[in-house]
C-alpha cells in the first residue's frame, strides 16, 4: 500500500471530512480512497459502465451492410 503526504486547503479538507462522516469511514485515508474510487469509475473508465455496455449491445443489434472492398463502399456512398 502506498503512503503519501497530502496538502489540502481548508475547503478540500472539509469535503474529505464530510465524505468520511457521510459514509461512516474510520479515517480520512479511507475517505480519500473512496473519492479516488468514485473518480475512477466516473471519469477514467466510462467504456466499462453498464450503461455503455447496454448502448453497445443496442448498436450491435442494428442493421448493417457488408462491403467486400473500399471500392464497393465508395460506389454505395456515391449512390446515396
C-alpha positions in Angstrom: 0.0 0.0 0.0 1.4 3.4 -1.0 1.6 6.2 1.5 1.5 9.9 0.6 1.6 13.2 2.4 -1.2 15.3 1.0 -1.6 19.0 1.4 -5.3 20.2 1.3 -6.7 23.6 1.6 -9.4 24.3 4.1 -12.3 23.6 1.7 -10.8 20.3 0.4 -10.2 19.1 4.0 -13.8 20.0 4.8 -15.0 17.9 1.9 -12.9 14.9 2.9 -14.3 15.2 6.4 -17.8 15.3 5.1 -17.2 12.2 2.9 -15.7 10.5 6.0 -18.7 11.3 8.1 -21.4 10.6 5.4 -20.1 7.1 4.7 -19.1 6.2 8.3 -15.4 5.8 7.5 -12.8 5.4 10.2 -10.3 7.9 8.9 -9.6 10.4 6.2 -7.4 8.0 4.3 -10.5 5.8 3.7 -12.4 8.9 2.6 -9.7 9.9 0.1 -9.7 6.3 -1.2 -13.4 6.4 -1.7 -13.2 9.7 -3.5 -10.5 8.3 -5.8 -12.5 5.1 -6.5 -15.6 7.2 -7.4 -13.4 9.4 -9.7 -12.0 6.4 -11.4 -15.4 4.9 -12.1 -16.9 8.2 -13.2 -14.1 9.5 -15.5 -11.3 7.1 -16.2 -13.2 4.0 -17.5 -16.6 5.1 -18.9 -16.5 2.4 -21.5 -16.8 -0.2 -18.8 -20.0 1.2 -17.2 -23.2 -0.9 -17.6 -25.0 1.9 -19.5 -22.2 1.9 -22.1 -22.4 -1.8 -22.4 -26.1 -1.7 -23.0 -25.7 1.0 -25.6 -23.1 -1.1 -27.4 -25.5 -4.1 -27.4 -28.2 -1.9 -29.0 -25.8 -0.8 -31.7 -24.7 -4.3 -32.3 -28.3 -5.4 -33.0 -28.7 -2.8 -35.7 -28.9 -3.4 -39.4 -25.6 -3.4 -41.2 -24.4 -3.9 -44.7 -21.1 -5.6 -45.5 -18.7 -4.5 -48.2 -16.1 -6.6 -49.9 -13.8 -3.7 -50.7 -13.4 0.0 -50.3 -14.4 0.5 -53.9 -17.8 -1.2 -53.3 -18.3 1.1 -50.3 -17.4 4.2 -52.4 -19.9 3.1 -55.0 -22.6 2.7 -52.4 -21.9 6.2 -51.0 -21.9 7.7 -54.4 -25.5 6.3 -54.9 -26.7 7.9 -51.7 
